[in-house]
């Protein structure tokens, strides 16, 4: 009985995680931001801290949308991203993006900073943000 319950819980957790990972992810900025639509190359440069004047924001490290975004749109694993930002921090060339627990918090941060850029599930897009890149 205990094994069945554990298996059911595991299957439920996997289905929730895969649902989050399969959601369409879009890159957004605040509705009043001057940042315009981006190419994949520009997007990658922005999220790797290589474009002055653009401040990327992240979802928390364990969020499946974050994993999806970096793997599919940036082409890097979570460990590669962490290593990249650690190197920039150590050399004084940049600080890692601020992390937020939800798409709602990302949208709030974007509304407060015209230079910020983030990613959220497409279903979470509303009038407070505008899409600058639609990923895979």
C-alpha positions in Angstrom: 0.0 0.0 0.0 2.8 2.4 1.0 4.7 1.6 -2.3 1.6 2.4 -4.4 1.1 5.7 -2.6 4.7 6.6 -3.2 4.5 5.6 -6.8 1.3 7.7 -7.3 3.0 10.7 -5.7 6.1 10.3 -7.9 4.0 10.1 -11.0 2.0 13.2 -10.0 5.2 15.1 -9.4 6.6 14.1 -12.7 3.4 15.1 -14.6 3.4 18.5 -12.9 7.1 19.1 -13.7 6.7 18.0 -17.4 3.7 20.2 -17.8 5.8 23.2 -16.6 8.6 22.3 -18.9 6.4 21.9 -21.9 4.7 25.3 -21.5 5.6 27.9 -24.2 8.1 30.4 -22.8 8.3 34.0 -24.0 10.8 36.8 -23.3 9.2 39.9 -22.0 9.9 43.5 -20.9 7.7 46.0 -19.1 5.0 47.5 -21.3 6.7 50.9 -21.2 10.2 49.6 -21.9 12.0 50.9 -25.1 13.5 47.4 -25.6 12.3 46.2 -29.0 12.0 42.6 -30.4 15.2 40.7 -30.4 16.9 38.1 -32.5 18.1 34.8 -30.8 21.7 36.2 -30.8 20.6 39.4 -29.1 18.6 37.4 -26.6 21.5 35.2 -25.8 23.8 38.2 -25.4 21.3 39.9 -23.1 20.9 36.9 -20.8 24.6 36.3 -20.6 25.2 39.9 -19.4 26.9 41.0 -22.7 24.6 44.0 -23.5 25.1 47.1 -21.5 21.8 48.7 -20.3 19.8 45.5 -20.3 19.3 43.8 -17.0 18.1 40.2 -17.1 15.9 38.7 -14.4 15.5 35.0 -13.6 13.0 32.7 -12.1 14.3 30.6 -9.2 16.9 28.0 -10.0 14.5 25.0 -9.4 11.8 26.4 -11.6 11.1 24.1 -14.7 10.3 27.2 -16.8 13.9 28.4 -16.2 15.3 25.1 -17.2 13.2 25.1 -20.4 14.2 28.7 -21.2 17.9 28.2 -20.9 18.0 24.8 -22.6 15.8 25.7 -25.5 16.3 29.4 -26.1 19.9 30.0 -24.8 21.3 26.6 -25.5 23.0 26.3 -22.1 22.4 24.0 -19.1 21.7 25.4 -15.6 25.2 24.5 -14.5 26.7 26.3 -17.5 24.7 29.4 -16.7 25.7 29.3 -13.0 29.3 28.9 -13.9 29.2 31.8 -16.4 27.7 34.2 -13.8 30.1 33.0 -11.1 33.0 33.9 -13.4 31.6 37.3 -14.2 31.0 38.0 -10.5 34.5 36.9 -9.5 36.1 39.1 -12.1 33.9 42.1 -11.2 32.4 42.2 -14.7 28.8 41.5 -13.7 26.4 40.3 -11.1 24.0 37.4 -11.7 20.3 38.2 -12.5 18.0 38.7 -9.6 15.8 35.7 -9.1 12.0 35.7 -8.5 9.7 32.9 -7.4 7.0 33.4 -10.0 5.9 34.9 -13.3 3.8 37.4 -11.4 6.9 38.6 -9.5 9.0 38.7 -12.7 6.3 40.9 -14.3 6.3 43.2 -11.3 10.1 43.6 -11.5 9.8 44.4 -15.2 7.2 47.1 -14.6 9.5 48.7 -12.0 12.6 48.7 -14.2 12.5 49.8 -17.9 15.9 48.1 -18.5 14.9 44.7 -17.2 14.2 41.7 -19.4 12.7 38.3 -18.2 11.0 35.2 -19.4 7.6 33.8 -18.4 5.0 31.3 -19.6 3.1 32.7 -22.5 -0.1 32.1 -20.7 1.0 34.6 -18.0 1.4 37.5 -20.5 -0.9 40.4 -19.8 -1.0 44.2 -20.5 1.9 44.9 -18.0 4.4 43.3 -20.4 5.3 43.1 -24.0 6.8 40.1 -25.8 10.3 40.7 -27.4 11.1 37.1 -28.2 9.0 34.0 -28.7 11.0 30.9 -28.0 10.5 27.3 -29.0 
